[in-house]
Amino acid sequence: MNIESGHVFILSGPSGVGKTTFQLELLNTIGEKKVQIIPRYTNRKRRPGEESGFEYNFTSDAGILQKLFANDFIHIERWGDFYQAIETSSISEIIEERKIGIVLASTFGAARLQAEFSDFVTCLYMWTGDKTSLRDPDCLKSDFPQTKELRDRILKKKLEDGFSEFEVKSLDSERFIDKRMVDNNLDIAAINGRLRGQEKVTVLPNYRDDILGTVKEFLDIVENKCGQVFKPLNKKHEDIPF
């Protein structure tokens, strides 16, 4: 990879917006070795189909505490009932080895990484619409089109067993969505404030049934930021204007 220095794209966005689907489609499009997914540590139980070492390194409560005690984390936060933490060395290694990486974080985590690594990171926020809709003061209302779309995606994921049994236990569908949206609204409000404050955040639209369009948008950002051009590897993506 011929880039002057490594670069990490910090991907934020509300629960259910499609961050995992995007990452899987990205790797399927350009190959698994072109962009490195940086896993976070979590004490959450695995969901169906999840593998340790992709988005998460699954550990116990004691495992989280042990790494905290060793000062291994640059950022740790609570999301729902569980903790998610980013290891400092995982970011530093991507930059030092001149690779391109993606790490998931909340808006608050993204701000922390941006303050630490400055020009070596780019903050992206995945949303169900465009930047204008995300800056709309009504974006936290349940009947706002993009927010309603987000709630629909969370329900669809729940019905397809996309969450662990532990996460949904004792909650019916509507109460489960409401619980997820408590954290989501905090994150959406935070990014709304950052955008209105003219901070450096790029909105990555993830419209319904257009995940390849989201991949294309991301690869354009990579090319503009890093000068790195990736081409699709298989026939499924040949008609996309990469």
N, C-alpha and C positions, 0 to 999 in steps of 0.2 A: 504494500500500500504506500503510494508515493505522496504523503502529505507531510508538511513541515512539523506538525505536532499533533498529538492525539486530541480528540474532541469528544465530549460527552453531551448527548442530548437528554435533557431531563424532561421526561414525559409525565405531565400531570393531567388530571381530569377526574370527574366524578365517578364513583362506583357505577358500573354498568354501561359506561359510554362506549366501551369496545377496545380498550387498550391492549388486552391480551390477544384478541382476534387480530388486531392490527399487527402486532409483533409477529404472530405466527404467519400471517399473510406476507409480511415483509421478508421473512427468512425464506418462505416458499418461493418468493419472486426472484430474489437475488442470490440465494444460497446462504447457508448457515455460517460461513466463515467471513463474510464481508462486514457484517455489523455484529458487535458482541452485546448480547443482553446481559446486563449486570444484575445478578440476583440480590435481593434484600434478605435480611434475616427476619423471621417471624415466628411467633409461638402459636399461630393459628393452625388448626387442623387442615390437612390437605383436602382440597375439593376433588370431585371425580375427574380423573384424567390429568391431574397436576403431577409434575415430576419435580423433585428437589433439584436445584441447580439451574432452573430456567428463570422464572421470575422471582422465586424465593428459595432460600435455604431454610428448610423447616427445622426448628429446634424447640426445646422446651423452655419453660419459664426460667429454669436454672441456667440454661444455655445463654439466654438473653442477658441474665444478670452477670454471668461470668465474663462475657465480652464487654459489658458495660464497665465492670470492675477493671478490665484490662485497657480501658479507654480506646477500644477499637472502632467505635462508631463516630461518624461525623454528625449524624442526625438520627434521632429516634422519635417516634410519635405513636400515639394511640389512634387506631382507626376502628371504630366500632368497639368490640370487646377485646381486641388484640393489639399487639405491638408490631411495628415494622421499623426496621433499622437499616441504615446504609453504612457499610464499612468504608472507612477512609481510604484504606489501601486499594480497594477495588476501583475507585475513581482515579487515584494517583497512577496506578499501573497502566490504565488505558492511555492517559496523557503521555506518560514517559515512554511507552512502547509505540507511540504514534499510531494508535488504532482509533476506530470510531465505535462508540458505545452508546447504549440507551439504558437509562435507569428510571424506574418509576418512583415518583414522590408526590406528596401533596404540594399545594401551593406554598405552604410554609417551609417544607423541606427543600423545594426548588430555590426559594429565596436564600436559604442557608447555604446551599451549594454554590449558588451564584456569587454570594459574598466571599466565599472561600477561594473559588477557582476562577472567578472573573471571566476573562475572554476565552478560557478553555471549555466553557460550557454554554449551552444555549437552552433557554427555557421554552418548552412547547406546552400548550394546553389543549387537550383534545375536547371537543365540544360537539354537540349534535347539530349545530348550526354554524353561522359565520361569526366574525368578530363583533359586528353590529348588534346581533341578538344577545351576545354575551355581555355587552356593555349596557343593555337595556335594564333600567331599574326594576322592571317587572319580571326579570328572569328567575326570581326565586318563587314566583307564584305557581301553584300546582297546575293551573290551566294555561300557563304560557306554553306556546307550541313546542319549543325545544325542551322545556322541562317535562312536559307531558310525554314527549318522545323518550326521554331518559327514564321516566317511571315505567313506560311500556317495555323498555329493554330489560330493566331489572326484573319485572314480572316474568318476561319470556325466559330469562336466564334461570329464574327460580323454578319455573314449570319444567324446564329441561334439565333439572338437577345440576345446575351450574354452581350452586353453593353447597358447602358441606352440611351434613345433617345437623351438626352441632350449631351452625350459624342460624338455621331456620327453626330449630326445635322450639315448640310451644308458641310460635307466632303464626297467625294466619297470613294470607298473602298481603292484604292491605296493611296490616300492622308491620309486617316485615319490610315492606317498601317504605313506610313512614320512618322506620328506624334507620334504614340505609340513607334516607334523604336528610336526616339530621346532620350527619357528617358531610354529606354532599353539599348541603346549603351553606355550611360553614366554608367549605372550599370554594364554592362558586362566588360567595360574597367576597372572599379574600382576593380572588383573581379579578373580580369586577373592580375592586379598589385599586389593584395594581395597574390595571389597564387605564383607568381614569387618571391615575397618577403618572401616566406616560412611561411606565417602567418597561424594560425590554422583555416582552413576552410575545411569542408568536402563537396565534390561534391556529390549531390544526383541525379543520372541519372533518367530521366523520358522519356524513349524511347516511340516511337509511339506504341499505342495499348498494352502497358505493364504496366498499372497503378498498378496492383497487384504486379508486380516485384518491383516497387518503394516502395510500402507499406512494402514488405518483407525486402527490404534494410534498410528502416527506423527502423523497429523493431529490426533488427540486431544491428543497431547503439545504440538504446535504451538499449538493453541488455548489450552491451559492456561498455556503459558509466554508466548506473545506476544499472545494475544487475537485471533489471526487465524484466520478460518474459511474453508476452501476447500471448494467443492462439486465433485462429479464433473462432467465435461464431456460424457461420452458415454453411450449407452444401456447399454453393457456393465456400467457401475457403478451404474446407477439403483437396483438392488435392495439395494445395500449401505447400511446405516443410518448415513450420514455426518451 
